Amino acid sequence: MRSLIRVAWCGALASSVLLTACSDGQALSEKYPTQWKTCNTLFGAKNMESLRDIVGPDDLKLANSALSVDELKDGLTEEALEPYDRNKGFDEYEVCRLSGDHRFSAMVAWAADSLKAVQTYTERWNRVGTDVYVASNTLIHMVFRCEIKGAASGQQEQVLLDVRIPEVSSPKFSEAFHEQLTVKLARTLRDELACANNPDIPDDLAISG
């Protein structure tokens, strides 16, 4: 039976100097080992080092319940394979939250909208690749098709994976970095879930202009 893994607040730091940047002097990787590992896996150590400087430097916290990458994969995969409960909908996972002077967060879920609905709603969704769509304002919202191996024909109710990253309210948080984080998260999820259709997540999300 699938246990609901709702929210995982996390952050991560790469070097031994940055890893000790907690208000009590304890390394974040030691204080929040699961969250730290998850954020590093999903976003990469270099990106998390940059986020630490943007969000911090003071009183950094990875404050909510632990969620491992394997637990995230298992939850998303099971939702794709089991019968869909239209009353309940899909679970939403906050996979990474780093809190300090500012706050960074990222959400992942199976999308509520169908591929056809996204393709039709061109005022909101901009196609940036084969079955990869992006909408943005202060939030970059990406959906991309991810077929899960093992699903019987027509069994997977929803094939669009939904990734959302709000901007960080810091002048150090650039649009280019925002895109970079979104692309990295989407590609990591694609690879971890082994999407059978192997969607091509482009470097350029065409947010500007």
NUROVO-545205 format. One record per atom (N, C-alpha, C, O): x, y, z. Coordinates in steps of 0.001 Angstrom, whole numbers, padded with zeros to 6 digits, always signed. Example, Ala and Ser with C-alpha at 12.3 -4.5 7.8 and 13.67 -1.06 7.14 Angstrom:
// NUROVO-545205
+013190-005690+007800;+012300-004500+007800;+013200-003300+007800;+014236-003319+008465;+012850-002250+007080;+013670-001060+007140;+012900+000030+007870;+013409+001138+008039;
This chain:
// NUROVO-545205
+000858-001200+000000;+000000+000000+000000;+000883+001235+000000;+001869+001305+000734;+000530+002190-000814;+001347+003387-000961;+001143+004291+000233;+000014+004655+000561;+002218+004647+000873;+002134+005644+001942;+002402+007009+001360;+003324+007183+000564;+001611+007962+001748;+001713+009315+001186;+002942+010019+001717;+003098+010199+002925;+003808+010413+000809;+004965+011224+001162;+004667+012620+000655;+004852+012904-000529;+004213+013482+001527;+003675+014762+001086;+004725+015802+000778;+004783+016304-000345;+005554+016138+001739;+006371+017325+001604;+007764+017053+002113;+007941+016462+003178;+008753+017484+001354;+010128+017364+001826;+010828+018687+001641;+011146+019070+000515;+011069+019377+002710;+011793+020643+002675;+013256+020299+002702;+013690+019494+003525;+014036+020901+001805;+015426+020505+001806;+016303+021544+001167;+015836+022459+000488;+017575+021383+001397;+018600+022211+000801;+019860+021420+000832;+019897+020354+001445;+020916+021901+000187;+022132+021119+000172;+023310+021998-000086;+023189+023026-000752;+024436+021619+000424;+025659+022381+000310;+026781+021459-000106;+026774+020283+000255;+027749+021966-000860;+028710+021077-001479;+030036+020988-000765;+030561+019885-000611;+030597+022080-000326;+031931+022056+000253;+031864+021921+001755;+030815+022152+002356;+032987+021544+002377;+033019+021372+003819;+032774+022685+004540;+032233+022698+005646;+033170+023792+003918;+032929+025098+004522;+031447+025421+004508;+030882+025842+005518;+030815+025219+003341;+029404+025550+003222;+028534+024596+004031;+027467+024985+004508;+028974+023360+004188;+028171+022386+004893;+028010+022716+006370;+027107+022192+007023;+028864+023568+006903;+028763+023931+008311;+027985+025224+008519;+027996+025791+009611;+027309+025688+007470;+026635+026980+007545;+025255+026872+008169;+024272+027292+007557;+025159+026328+009355;+023934+026333+010147;+024112+027288+011307;+025231+027557+011746;+023003+027792+011794;+023102+028757+012874;+023752+028157+014119;+024383+028875+014894;+023603+026840+014318;+024211+026213+015482;+025563+025590+015153;+026158+024917+015995;+026050+025809+013936;+027351+025307+013543;+027339+023865+013073;+028367+023366+012615;+026209+023180+013171;+026124+021791+012738;+025902+021727+011232;+025116+022498+010681;+026588+020819+010576;+026463+020694+009124;+025032+020336+008733;+024397+019488+009360;+024535+021001+007682;+023195+020686+007198;+023104+019236+006741;+022069+018594+006919;+024175+018720+006155;+024160+017341+005691;+024055+016355+006837;+023584+015234+006646;+024486+016754+008023;+024376+015905+009202;+023032+016103+009894;+022444+015151+010408;+022556+017331+009903;+021303+017639+010586;+020085+017161+009793;+019084+016735+010370;+020183+017239+008461;+019090+016822+007580;+019644+015912+006479;+019639+016310+005314;+020114+014727+006801;+020839+013908+005810;+019994+013495+004609;+020486+013512+003480;+018727+013123+004830;+017900+012681+003708;+017534+013843+002798;+017654+013747+001577;+017083+014949+003403;+016724+016121+002605;+017930+016640+001821;+017821+016997+000648;+019073+016673+002489;+020304+017162+001846;+020649+016307+000635;+020971+016837-000428;+020584+014993+000790;+020914+014092-000312;+019919+014217-001452;+020304+014185-002621;+018634+014360-001118;+017604+014496-002150;+017814+015754-002974;+017753+015704-004203;+018060+016875-002321;+018261+018127-003041;+019499+018073-003924;+019481+018562-005054;+020565+017488-003419;+021775+017358-004221;+021540+016489-005441;+022031+016791-006529;+020790+015410-005264;+020513+014513-006389;+019646+015192-007437;+019915+015084-008634;+018604+015895-006992;+017654+016493-007936;+018204+017728-008632;+017873+017976-009792;+019042+018513-007945;+019497+019780-008501;+020998+019843-008766;+021449+020699-009526;+021766+018972-008166;+023210+019006-008330;+023879+019860-007273;+023332+020876-006845;+025072+019441-006849;+025766+020108-005745;+026114+021562-006070;+026009+022430-005204;+026527+021832-007313;+026902+023208-007674;+025706+024144-007604;+025815+025266-007110;+024568+023680-008099;+023364+024509-008021;+022949+024749-006577;+022516+025848-006231;+023076+023738-005739;+022699+023908-004347;+023671+024820-003610;+023275+025541-002694;+024934+024791-004001;+025896+025725-003419;+025521+027159-003764;+025594+028051-002920;+025115+027372-005029;+024672+028708-005435;+023404+029112-004694;+023270+030262-004276;+022473+028179-004529;+021237+028477-003810;+021508+028824-002363;+020835+029688-001800;+022478+028171-001750;+022834+028483-000369;+023254+029942-000241;+022881+030616+000719;+024023+030426-001199;+024461+031819-001155;+023306+032785-001418;+023280+033886-000868;+022346+032375-002261;+021203+033222-002582;+020202+033262-001434;+019716+034330-001062;+019898+032100-000879;+018883+031988+000164;+019417+032434+001518;+018699+033069+002291;+020670+032107+001809;+021287+032428+003096;+021857+033836+003077;+021332+034735+002420;+022934+033999+003810;+023698+032915+004438;+023269+032577+005864;+023763+031607+006439;+022357+033361+006447;+022084+033209+007881;+020932+032250+008160;+019941+032223+007431;+021075+031469+009223;+019996+030664+009781;+019349+029753+008744;+018123+029701+008645;+020154+029042+007978;+019626+028134+006967;+018957+026928+007612;+019451+026374+008594;+017815+026531+007037;+017060+025403+007578;+016540+024526+006441;+016183+025014+005368;+016506+023236+006701;+015824+022269+005858;+014750+021673+006762;+014982+020687+007462;+013553+022302+006730;+012698+022221+007908;+011619+021152+007892;+011045+020891+008949;+011297+020511+006767;+010164+019585+006835;+010590+018129+006711;+011779+017819+006636;+009619+017256+006692;+009894+015826+006782;+010740+015325+005619;+010674+015836+004501;+011535+014306+005926;+012479+013758+004957;+011752+013011+003842;+010765+012314+004080;+012264+013171+002618;+011750+012458+001451;+012942+012045+000610;+013640+012902+000066;+013186+010767+000494;+014312+010310-000312;+013919+010279-001784;+012735+010294-002119;+014915+010235-002656;+014651+010145-004089;+013929+008838-004405;+013031+008817-005246;+014307+007759-003749;+013640+006475-003987;+012173+006532-003569;+011317+005974-004256;+011870+007193-002459;+010481+007332-002026;+009682+008170-003024;+008528+007859-003319;+010295+009221-003537;+009643+010048-004552;+009366+009225-005810;+008258+009263-006346;+010364+008485-006280;+010204+007634-007460;+009109+006605-007256;+008266+006401-008129;+009125+005954-006093;+008128+004923-005822;+006716+005505-005795;+005784+004903-006327;+006560+006682-005172;+005250+007308-005101;+004712+007693-006468;+003555+007417-006787;+005555+008333-007278;+005125+008747-008614;+004853+007547-009516;+003885+007539-010276;+005710+006539-009424;+005535+005351-010260;+004257+004608-009898;+003510+004186-010780;+004005+004449-008612;+002809+003732-008186;+001545+004474-008605;+000558+003850-008995;+001572+005803-008526;+000415+006583-008975;+000149+006380-010461;-001002+006343-010896;+001233+006246-011242;+001070+006062-012685;+000522+004685-013031;-000139+004520-014056;+000792+003695-012185;+000414+002323-012504;-000903+001888-011879;-001583+001013-012415;-001272+002489-010751;-002486+002036-010068;-003711+002753-010616;-003572+003800-011247;-004911+002216-010391;-006137+002881-010843;-006233+004290-010273;-005911+004527-009108;-006675+005210-011104;-006732+006616-010715;-008009+006916-009943;-009107+006560-010370;-007850+007574-008806;-008987+007997-007986;-009307+009454-008327;-008598+010367-007904;-010373+009663-009091;-010700+011015-009550;-011115+011928-008392;-010944+013144-008483;-011644+011379-007332;-012022+012201-006182;-010794+012674-005409;-010767+013798-004906;-009805+011836-005317;-008604+012151-004554;-007605+012959-005379;-006929+013843-004853;-007516+012655-006660;-006531+013321-007503;-005130+012771-007263;-004961+011702-006677;-004139+013509-007717;-002754+013085-007580;-002106+013726-006353;-002454+014838-005957;-001164+013005-005768;-000399+013558-004654;+000583+014604-005159;+001039+014542-006300;+000901+015559-004303;+001864+016599-004629;+003039+016489-003662;+002846+016312-002460;+004244+016594-004187;+005443+016418-003384;+006281+017695-003409;+006699+018148-004474;+006518+018259-002258;+007466+019368-002182;+008835+018724-001973;+009153+018256-000880;+009624+018707-003015;+010840+017887-003013;+012046+018602-002430;+013019+017956-002042;+011995+019922-002365;+013161+020650-001872;+012756+022026-001376;+012144+022808-002104;+013106+022315-000121;+012877+023662+000396;+014054+024056+001278;+014395+023372+002243;+014652+025165+000921;+015774+025715+001681;+015342+027080+002189;+014972+027953+001404;+015390+027260+003500;+014879+028482+004120;+015980+029184+004898;+016715+028558+005663;+016085+030498+004693;+017048+031320+005412;+016586+032760+005373;+015483+033067+005825;+017418+033659+004833;+016973+035038+004621;+015875+035084+003561;+015016+035965+003582;+015913+034128+002639;+014891+033968+001608;+014463+032507+001615;+014889+031740+002479;+013628+032117+000663;+013143+030746+000632;+013144+030209-000788;+012699+030879-001720;+013648+028991-000941;+013590+028270-002211;+012750+027024-002020;+012878+026328-001013;+011878+026738-003003;+011082+025521-002930;+010831+024983-004333;+010922+025709-005323;+010515+023702-004392;+010210+023065-005670;+009169+021977-005449;+009249+021213-004487;+008179+021912-006358;+007083+020957-006254;+007063+020042-007474;+007396+020452-008585;+006662+018789-007239;+006544+017795-008309;+005239+017036-008118;+004872+016707-006991;+004532+016754-009221;+003307+015954-009169;+002970+015513-010583;+003507+016047-011553;+002084+014540-010696;+001464+014291-011991;+000476+015424-012253;-000270+015820-011356;+000469+015939-013464;-000339+017107-013795;-001830+016770-013795;-002243+015676-014179;-002614+017740-013356;-004069+017580-013391;-004598+017706-014816;-005589+017067-015170;-003936+018532-015639;-004368+018740-017027;-003879+017617-017924;-002808+017052-017699;-004656+017303-018925;-004256+016309-019912;-003312+016939-020934;-003221+018162-021037;-002619+016098-021680;-001748+016597-022744;-002550+017402-023768;-002091+018443-024238;-003736+016925-024109;-004576+017636-025074;-004958+019012-024565;-004963+019977-025329;-005281+019115-023270;-005656+020407-022702;-004489+021383-022738;-004669+022560-023048;-003308+020902-022425;-002119+021762-022461;-001821+022205-023889;-001506+023371-024128;-001920+021279-024833;-001673+021614-026231;-002670+022643-026751;-002339+023454-027617;-003880+022607-026226;-004941+023520-026679;-004810+024903-026064;-005118+025900-026717;-004361+024978-024828;-004320+026241-024089;-003014+026974-024397;-002135+027084-023543;-002900+027469-025619;-001649+028081-026082;-001403+029462-025489;-000276+029956-025533;-002437+030097-024935;-002230+031391-024288;-001402+031251-023021;-000714+032188-022618;-001466+030096-022401;-000697+029856-021178;+000570+029051-021452;+001644+029400-020962;+000450+027983-022225;+001544+027036-022364;+002336+027278-023641;+001771+027388-024729;+003645+027359-023490;+004552+027535-024618;+005307+026232-024842;+005993+025741-023946;+005179+025683-026028;+005869+024430-026329;+007352+024709-026563;+007712+025550-027387;+008209+023995-025829;+009662+024214-025935;+010391+022960-026396;+011606+022984-026591;+009666+021877-026569;+010245+020622-027032;+009128+019652-027329;+007953+019990-027184;+009482+018440-027746;+008463+017436-028026;+007735+017076-026743;+008301+016446-025850;+006476+017481-026660;+005651+017245-025470;+006266+017799-024199;+006139+017209-023126;+006942+018953-024328;+007470+019692-023178;+006911+021107-023266;+007106+021792-024271;+006214+021549-022214;+005526+022838-022229;+005874+023625-020975;+006056+023056-019899;+005964+024958-021131;+006353+025819-020024;+005423+027023-019952;+005046+027591-020976;+005057+027405-018728;+004365+028663-018456;+005139+029344-017338;+005689+028676-016463;+005182+030678-017364;+005965+031356-016323;+005458+032757-016056;+004879+033412-016923;+005694+033198-014830;+005620+034597-014403;+006628+034718-013273;+007823+034850-013538;+006186+034678-012017;+007142+034569-010919;+007383+033093-010580;+008147+032764-009673;+006719+032224-011324;+006825+030781-011144;+007132+030161-012493;+006457+030467-013476;+008147+029285-012567;+008329+028498-013781;+007579+027182-013577;+007843+026436-012634;+006658+026925-014467;+005783+025763-014400;+006010+024965-015674;+005664+025424-016763;+006585+023781-015551;+006850+022923-016700;+006051+021634-016584;+005926+021064-015500;+005510+021181-017714;+004951+019839-017788;+005606+019124-018965;+005844+019718-020017;+005891+017843-018771;+006460+017059-019862;+005950+015629-019792;+005684+015100-018712;+005820+015014-020956;+005269+013662-021039;+006280+012651-020529;+007437+012647-020949;+005839+011798-019626;+006698+010756-019059;+005888+009470-018962;+005040+009327-018081;+006148+008551-019857;+005470+007262-019840;+006245+006299-018937;+007454+006127-019091;+005543+005683-018007;+006168+004781-017057;+006138+003347-017586;+005085+002837-017971;+007295+002716-017600;+007393+001330-018061;+006569+000421-017154;+006537+000587-015935;+005912-000531-017780;+005126-001488-017013;+003650-001182-017004;+002846-002034-016626;+003270+000027-017416;+001843+000365-017476;+001214-000327-018683;+001733-000245-019796;+000103-001003-018453;-000611-001620-019563;-001127-000532-020495;-001295+000619-020090;-001373-000900-021729;-001842+000059-022721;-003085+000788-022222;-004095+000161-021903;-003004+002102-022157;-004122+002920-021721;-004316+002970-020223;-005254+003612-019749;-003446+002304-019453;-003641+002257-018001;-003169+003523-017313;-003767+003952-016327;-002096+004128-017823;-001558+005315-017176;-002503+006487-017431;-002587+007003-018545;-003204+006892-016394;-004241+007922-016515;-003665+009247-016971;-004265+009950-017783;-002510+009578-016450;-001906+010861-016791;-000441+010649-017119;+000260+009920-016417;+000014+011278-018171;+001403+011080-018587;+002220+012353-018479;+003407+012351-018805;+001611+013437-018029;+002349+014693-017901;+002866+014851-016477;+002092+014858-015519;+004172+014975-016352;+004767+015254-015054;+004868+016764-014897;+005260+017472-015825;+004514+017242-013723;+004369+018664-013443;+005482+019102-012494;+005631+018548-011404;+006263+020098-012913;+007379+020632-012117;+007167+022123-011931;+006961+022844-012906;+007216+022603-010673;+007004+024026-010404;+008071+024551-009457;+008325+023969-008402;+008695+025665-009851;+009693+026314-009004;+009390+027811-008950;+009583+028506-009947;+008919+028323-007808;+008730+029773-007669;+010084+030478-007655;+011103+029880-007308;+010083+031742-008032;+011328+032495-007958;+011669+032805-006501;+010795+032831-005635;+012943+033037-006256;+013409+033445-004929;+013477+034966-004906;+014031+035576-005820;+012922+035577-003875;+012841+037042-003811;+014180+037644-003376;+014281+038300-002339;+015185+037405-004185;+016522+037947-003940;+017070+038482-005249;+016884+037853-006291;+017746+039634-005227;+018327+040167-006458;+019401+039252-007051;+019768+039401-008217;+019900+038315-006261;+020906+037373-006748;+020295+036238-007569;+021009+035505-008254;+018970+036100-007497;+018298+034989-008169;+017896+035426-009579;+016907+036139-009753;+018653+035005-010570;+018437+035452-011941;+017456+034544-012679;+017212+033405-012283;+016911+035078-013748;+016015+034311-014610;+016740+033113-015215;+016179+032022-015315;+017989+033326-015615;+018764+032249-016217;+018980+031106-015220;+018897+029934-015588;+019253+031448-013968;+019457+030427-012950;+018152+029708-012637;+018143+028503-012388;+017058+030449-012651;+015730+029870-012447;+015460+028795-013504;+015005+027698-013179;+015741+029116-014760;+015586+028154-015851;+016507+026960-015662;+016098+025816-015856;+017745+027228-015284;+018732+026174-015092;+018273+025166-014042;+018422+023959-014230;+017721+025655-012948;+017223+024776-011897;+016056+023927-012393;+015969+022739-012083;+015162+024542-013164;+013999+023819-013680;+014423+022716-014635;+013925+021592-014562;+015345+023044-015529;+015835+022063-016492;+016517+020896-015779;+016286+019734-016114;+017360+021215-014796;+018072+020165-014069;+017102+019251-013338;+017259+018031-013381;+016102+019815-012666;+015119+019007-011950;+014350+018111-012918;+014179+016921-012655;+013889+018670-014030;+013117+017894-015000;+013953+016756-015578;+013461+015636-015710;+015200+017026-015920;+016059+015984-016480;+016363+014893-015462;+016411+013713-015808;+016568+015284-014215;+016840+014294-013179;+015631+013396-012966;+015773+012179-012846;+014444+013989-012918;+013226+013197-012770;+013027+012261-013954;+012665+011098-013775;+013261+012762-015158;+013154+011923-016359;+014053+010692-016238;+013633+009573-016535;+015284+010911-015802;+016246+009816-015714;+015934+008880-014546;+016032+007661-014685;+015559+009445-013401;+015253+008618-012239;+014015+007747-012479;+013970+006591-012058;+013017+008313-013157;+011792+007573-013451;+011919+006701-014693;+011043+005883-014976;+013013+006879-015435;+013256+006126-016672;+012062+006243-017615;+011517+005237-018067;+011664+007476-017906;+010518+007712-018795;+010726+006953-020106;+011732+007143-020789;+009774+006100-020447;+009930+005231-021614;+010055+006014-022910;+010695+005552-023855;+009448+007195-022963;+009509+008019-024173;+010750+008906-024222;+010988+009575-025228;+011549+008921-023142;+012802+009675-023062;+012647+011114-023580;+013267+011470-024581;+011837+011937-022921;+011595+013306-023403;+012868+014139-023424;+013708+014040-022530;+012993+014954-024450;+014149+015837-024597;+013840+017162-023902;+013034+017949-024398;+014475+017411-022760;+014281+018655-022014;+015334+019649-022491;+016516+019448-022216;+014950+020718-023198;+015948+021626-023778;+016607+022509-022733;+016056+022738-021657;+017803+023007-023067;+018498+023949-022190;+017738+025271-022099;+017625+025861-021025;+017221+025724-023236;+016560+027032-023328;+015053+026846-023240;+014454+026206-024104;+014438+027401-022202;+012998+027292-022040;+012253+028463-022672;+011031+028558-022562;+012985+029345-023327;+012376+030469-024064;+011473+031306-023176;+010391+031727-023585;+011938+031544-021940;+011166+032347-020995;+011245+033832-021350;+010247+034550-021280;+012439+034283-021730;+012635+035710-022019;+011994+036084-023339;+011844+035270-024250;+011613+037382-023400;+011159+037932-024668;+009782+037677-024975;+009295+038098-026024;
